[in-house]
Amino acid sequence: MSSRLLFPTCNLRLLITSLPSSSSALLKFKIPRMERARKSSSGSTNDTSTPKSSAKVEKFQQVLHSNPTTDGGWQKCWEEGLTPWDLGQPTPVLLHLHEKGEIPQGRALIPGCGTGYDVLAIAGPERYVVGLDVSETAIENALKFSSSANGKYFEFLKTDFFTWHPTELFDFIFDYTFFCAIEPDLRSSWAVKMRDFLKPGGELMTLMFPVSNHEGGPPYKVSVADYEDVLHPLGFKAISIVDNDMAVARRKGAEKLGRWKRPICQSSL
Ligand SMILES: C[S@@+](CC[C@H](N)C(=O)[O-])C[C@H]1O[C@@H](n2cnc3c(N)ncnc32)[C@H](O)[C@@H]1O
């Protein structure tokens, strides 16, 4: 599978026809505003189905891999509008589960939140959401949502996930294209942070992507075993791991939704 297929943006027409009817609310979900924000952050529609956008994915890979610092590469990608991962809307399966009331209430964290669509989508009186990203530009883009009706139920922080120390724990953490974005040798630290940031019994939801037999990423490919290798030693138990039937068209077959419970034991916070 080529990187061109892995970080597509959603083709809205395809998405609309492939979604179950129960997700009709997605169609109402402020798409015009999301589209505007996405265009202003990248200067294009990020449609990787064209040669121009495919080149963008390759350029993104080059910038990232030639820039070894954690924030440096990402900030440069954001500054240059090299954001081929950006769907321009909330993640369909997250929104669907939110609408069905299947996302834990309380405090939620979305690390590597990018433009922040998912933060905005699940924030409300029943759930306060913190979105964090190491890129200043990503956070500036996300902050444009602060005037939304539910603006008091979320916040965006420009910070490095690996050095951040929250003052309060979380009931729920959602990871989508963050695990695949970090250097593989940081995955154990990622798992420790997930454990430390969650309340005992809290839920970690990992939308695992790209899961396939291809070589490469972007930025790195992942497998269910990669998650198990770092989460099992810390006592996380998988509640379910299923194919994500609601993946956007070009990610279909390369995503698995994992729901993990943090063990009930002392946090290190
Ligand atoms: C592939 S993008 C995914 C963004 C978003 N989750 C989405 O699906 O649109 C990965 C994001 O993680 C952010 N990131 C990378 N390393 C980070 C770190 N150490 N701490 C916080 N954010 C980080 C990048 O700036 C980028 O926005």
The ligand as a Gaussian input file, in Angstrom:
#p B3LYP/6-31G(d) Opt

LIG

0 1
 C       -0.430000      12.576000      11.999000
 S       -0.877000      14.012000      12.868000
 C       -2.528000      13.608000      13.445000
 C       -3.333000      14.787000      13.898000
 C       -4.780000      14.434000      14.311000
 N       -4.811000      13.387000      15.312000
 C       -5.586000      14.044000      13.113000
 O       -5.934000      12.852000      12.992000
 O       -5.877000      14.928000      12.294000
 C        0.079000      13.857000      14.357000
 C       -0.021000      15.075000      15.241000
 O        0.726000      14.823000      16.431000
 C        1.422000      16.005000      16.770000
 N        2.580000      15.587000      17.579000
 C        3.673000      14.897000      17.180000
 N        4.497000      14.656000      18.219000
 C        3.891000      15.201000      19.325000
 C        4.230000      15.265000      20.696000
 N        5.372000      14.734000      21.172000
 N        3.370000      15.877000      21.540000
 C        2.204000      16.421000      21.086000
 N        1.839000      16.392000      19.791000
 C        2.667000      15.787000      18.911000
 C        1.793000      16.643000      15.434000
 O        2.067000      18.026000      15.510000
 C        0.557000      16.336000      14.607000
 O       -0.400000      17.367000      14.687000

